Amino acid sequence: MVGLREAYDNHLSDIVTSLEALRWARHNDPDFPGPVDKRGAEFLYRAGGLKKWARDRPRAGTTDPD
């Protein structure tokens, strides 16, 4: 389980444009995975769930499914 900063730094920086974009998606994307635990005030997520979400989300400006 990882926080969003750790997830971005270690797993998602090549898929998601920025930590801010990841935080925005947490609040606005209904498909964003829910937290599984908390460490202090920080929500923790399964790294695999975040990777799957990032890989499967539609890309802006993409209309060709291939």
VMD Tcl script that draws the C-alpha trace (Angstrom):
set ca {
  {0.00 0.00 0.00}
  {1.29 3.40 -0.99}
  {0.31 7.05 -0.76}
  {-0.23 9.06 -3.94}
  {3.22 10.71 -3.88}
  {4.99 7.37 -3.44}
  {2.79 5.77 -6.10}
  {3.61 8.56 -8.56}
  {7.35 8.57 -7.79}
  {7.80 4.80 -7.89}
  {5.10 3.45 -10.20}
  {3.18 6.02 -12.23}
  {5.53 8.80 -13.35}
  {5.86 7.27 -16.82}
  {2.05 6.94 -17.20}
  {0.55 9.97 -15.39}
  {1.76 13.47 -16.27}
  {2.15 14.79 -12.71}
  {1.35 14.25 -9.07}
  {-1.16 17.09 -9.36}
  {-2.93 15.24 -12.19}
  {-3.10 12.15 -9.99}
  {-4.57 14.18 -7.14}
  {-7.07 15.79 -9.52}
  {-8.14 12.35 -10.76}
  {-8.61 11.13 -7.18}
  {-11.27 13.81 -6.68}
  {-12.86 13.86 -10.13}
  {-12.56 10.44 -11.80}
  {-15.33 8.04 -10.72}
  {-13.15 5.10 -11.84}
  {-10.23 6.08 -9.57}
  {-9.56 3.28 -7.06}
  {-10.68 3.89 -3.51}
  {-8.26 3.96 -0.60}
  {-7.71 0.74 1.31}
  {-6.15 2.19 4.47}
  {-4.88 5.36 6.10}
  {-1.49 6.39 7.53}
  {-2.11 9.46 9.66}
  {-4.00 11.84 7.35}
  {-2.70 10.13 4.17}
  {-4.90 7.70 2.29}
  {-3.17 4.53 1.10}
  {-3.91 2.71 -2.15}
  {-2.94 -0.60 -3.67}
  {-0.12 0.11 -6.13}
  {-1.51 -2.52 -8.52}
  {-4.95 -0.90 -8.49}
  {-3.47 2.51 -9.31}
  {-1.35 1.05 -12.12}
  {-4.38 -0.70 -13.60}
  {-6.44 2.49 -13.40}
  {-3.66 4.54 -15.07}
  {-3.15 1.97 -17.81}
  {-6.87 1.56 -18.58}
  {-8.02 5.18 -18.47}
  {-8.84 6.93 -21.74}
  {-6.27 9.40 -22.99}
  {-7.30 12.98 -23.78}
  {-7.49 13.64 -27.50}
  {-7.45 9.97 -28.44}
  {-10.28 8.83 -30.68}
  {-8.70 5.76 -32.30}
  {-9.17 2.66 -30.09}
  {-6.00 1.09 -31.54}
}
mol new
graphics top color blue
foreach p $ca { graphics top sphere $p radius 0.5 }
foreach p [lrange $ca 0 end-1] q [lrange $ca 1 end] { graphics top cylinder $p $q radius 0.2 }
display resetview
